[in-house]
Amino acid sequence: MSVYKILTSPDPVLRQKCAEVKKVNAGVLRLLENMRDTMYFAEGIGLAAPQIGVSKRIIVLDPGDNYLEIINPVIVASEGEQNRSEGCLSVPGKVGWCKRAQKVRVTGMDVGGNNIDLEAEGLLALVLQHEIDHLDGILFPDKATHMRNDEF
């Protein structure tokens, strides 16, 4: 198990637009494994590669029902609206209310290089949007309507 240090704001890597992964190779597979270990160790429900200093379009997430790894994820459709509180491993001690789509359709690749076409709603949709934002240098406070210190 390898656990990476999670970068925190205002680290400039968190504000960079990430590069697409051209080929799934041993390095990408190792990175995914280490991202998974890091996310679970930090007790998060999602992690994007730039949060550990790697400017690649890769996310891992587990909002409680199943673990997902997506390479080069893209939101291709969205509908509805949800307004929920969010936190982030890269913005410790803060919680904010963000407007997100209630449902999203995401495409990307799996670890075998196969195309993924995923429809999600509720919490899974929120986590997908949050993690994909990281790949474009966007942090949740950029979208928050209200922010507060996390006192839990």
N, C-alpha and C positions, 0 to 999 in steps of 0.2 A: 504494500500500500504506500503510495506517495501522496502526500498532502502538500499542496502549494500554499504560499502566502496569498491572501486575497488583497488585491489593491483597493485602496479607499480614495474617495474624492478628497482632494482635487488632482490626483495623479493624471497626467496628460494622456496616458494610454487609454484611459476610460472615455476620452473624448474623440478618439480616432475612429474613422470608418474602417471597418475590418475588410481584409482581402478574402475573396472566395477560395475555397479549398479546391484545387484542380484535380487531385488524385487522392484516394483513400489508401494510405500506405501504413507501414508499421508505426511510423512516428505519430500519425493521426490516431491510430488505434490506442497507442500508449497514452496520448494526450487525453482521449476520451475516458479511459480508465482512471487516470489521475484526477480528471475533472469530477468524475463520479465520487471518488474517494474524498475529494476536497469538499464537495457539496454536502455529503452526508456527515463528514467530520464537523463542519461548521453549522450543521442542523438547518441548512437552507432547503428550499424547495425548487431552486433553479440556479444555474450558474452558466455564464457565458465566458468564452475563452478570454476576452480582454480583461475580465476580472482577475485573471491570474497572469496577466502580462503578455498574452499571446493574441496578436491582432489577426485572428482568423475567424471566419463565420461558422462557429460551432457552438451549440448549446446542449446542455443536459438539464433534465428537470424530472421532478417526482413530487407532484402536488398531493400525493397520498394514495392514488389508485394504481398508478403504474409508472415505471421508470422509462423515460424516453431520451434518445440521443438523436439530434438532427444536425446534419451538416448542410451548410448553405440554405438555411430556412428563409422563406419569403412568405409574407402574408399576401395572398392573392384575392381574398374576398373577406368582407366583414359586414356584420349587421347588428342592429340593436345597440344598447348602451347599458353599461353597468358602472356604478360609482362605488368603489371600494377602497379600503385602506391598503396601502402597500408599504413594505419595508424593503431593504436591500442590504446584502452583505457588504457592499461597497460604500454604503452611506449609513454607517452604524449609528444607532441612537436616534434615528429619525423615522417618523411615520408620516405618510401623506395620503390624502384622498385624491384619487386619479379617475378621470373618465376614460373608460376603455370600451371596446366593442364587446357585446355579450357573446357573440359567436364569431369565430374566424375559421378560415380555411387556409392551411399552411402547406406549402410544398417544399421539398428539399431532398436530401439523400440520407439513406441509412448507412451503417458501417460497411455494408457490402457493396456500396456504390449504386444501390437500387433506388429508384424514385419513390418518394413518399408523398402521399396526398392525404392530409389529415384534417378532419373537421372537429372543432372543439368548441365548448361553451362553458360559461361560468368560470370557476377558478382556473381550470386548465387553459382556457382562452386568455385569461388575464396573465398567467405566468408566461405563456408563449409570447404575448405582446411585450411584456416587460423584458424578457431575455433577448428578443429580437431587437428591441430598442438599443440594448447595450452594443450590438454589432454595428450600429450607426452612430455611436458616440452619444447616445441620449440616456440620461439618468432620470429616474422617476420624479425627482423634484422639479425637473423641467416641465412636467405635465401636471403636477399637483395643483389642486385648487386651494388646499389648506395643508399646512405642515405643522407638526408638533414633535416635541421630544418624546421618545419611547420610554415610558415610565414603568413598563412591565418587567 
